[in-house]
Amino acid sequence: MHFADSSTHLFERAYFIVIQPFIRDRFTWLAYFMLAYYAYLQATLGPSVPFIRDELGLNYTVSAFYISAFALGMALAGLTGDRMARRFGRSFLFWGGGLGMALGAVLLMAGDNPAVTIGSTFIMALSGSYLLVMIQSTLSDRHGPNRAFALTEVNIAAVLAASLAPLAVGFGAAQGWTWRPALVAGIAIWVVVTVLTRRNTALPEARPVETRGDTRGGRLPKAFWAYWLVVFFSVSVEWCMIFWASTYMESVVGLSKEVAATSVSLFTLAQFVGRAMGSWLTRRYATGMLLLIAGGIVLVGFPLFWLGREPLVNALGLFLCGLGIANLYPLTLAATSTVGQANPDAASGLTSMGSGVAILITPQVLGAAADQIGIQGAYGIVAPLAVAIIFVTIYANRLAKQTVT
């Protein structure tokens, strides 16, 4: 299907009929597993850091460098992913990225000083994010006009795997095995799947596509960069909620530390529900319209979480935020992949870079503001970001239509 036809399906019609059936072939299932592997190892980092902090005697400032190192590696991989794919090939980055992430995790478990453990976190992020870039671009190429469904569905696998990570870390610690077996389990499963699939599963190569307008020559159009901003704002909101919601529920809402930490599971549950719904809706409604609906749900939920005066109201707001945020990244990824399909590896890489930059900057800005004005005042940063998602999406949708006319 030509670029103009595909984009018209995604951005001009409120309803559409899927012409091609969605087929989950061997590579599709492998890509789903590999993203689950990436998400699982990434998600083990957060609950593992308190144990690492105790083992190495670190303060909170140094402990924050772990998430910064991961975000920096993610951003760097996104920025260079396209060039690395051209030089070494998609297969090298796909399989090598998984291997590099495993080796980084081994170094993290073996490290006995912060320089080694923080450095190993960067290796995990850089290698794993090359894998992430390849998963996104190859799925987009494999499924074409059905890419929104594939990219939403693969993120269901990711959120399921990520939800298992804190449980695995907590279980290992409770049994006296430390936090390390959680990482060992993820690596071991990856090794088995890699051995079984490496030789008999071919990655789709980038396909030449018809381009027009400012996409000629593989350049990314203005619509891509508008959706890139939506990615940045969306991931900023998501990680402000992930990183600071527990502190907010404890400090402002008045829950105990244990209950506050548990309440964040509402966010994870909502993400699973949201992505399950989103994968169904992408087969029936336009991506641009679904992005606006997801952003609208966040706009409804965030004031309840931020300004509510009863724990149930705050919890409802947290759930609604998770429900809306769930589909913002996969849907925007589908949008950037569509308008950027003249150069899919670059589109995937730069989209991932946007995520990394958002994770690197925004939660830290909120934390610094909380030191000055308190966590409730600092959360005011999220409100304009949530509003910006709506207005920039409207602008991006208009640019996407212009790209194909």
SULQUIKA-V863049 format. One record per run of one state. SS is the DSSP state (h for helix, s for strand, l for the rest). FROM is the first residue (numbers start at 0). LEN is the number of residues. If there is no record, write none. Layout:
SS&FROM&LEN  SS&FROM&LEN
This chain:
l&0&2  h&2&9  l&11&3  s&14&1  l&15&10  h&25&31  l&56&3  h&59&4  l&63&1  h&64&24  l&88&1  h&89&21  l&110&3  h&113&61  l&174&5  h&179&18  l&197&15  h&212&6  l&218&3  h&221&30  l&251&5  h&256&7  l&263&1  h&264&17  l&281&3  s&284&1  l&285&1  h&286&21  l&307&3  h&310&29  l&339&1  h&340&33  l&373&1  h&374&4  l&378&1  h&379&24  l&403&2
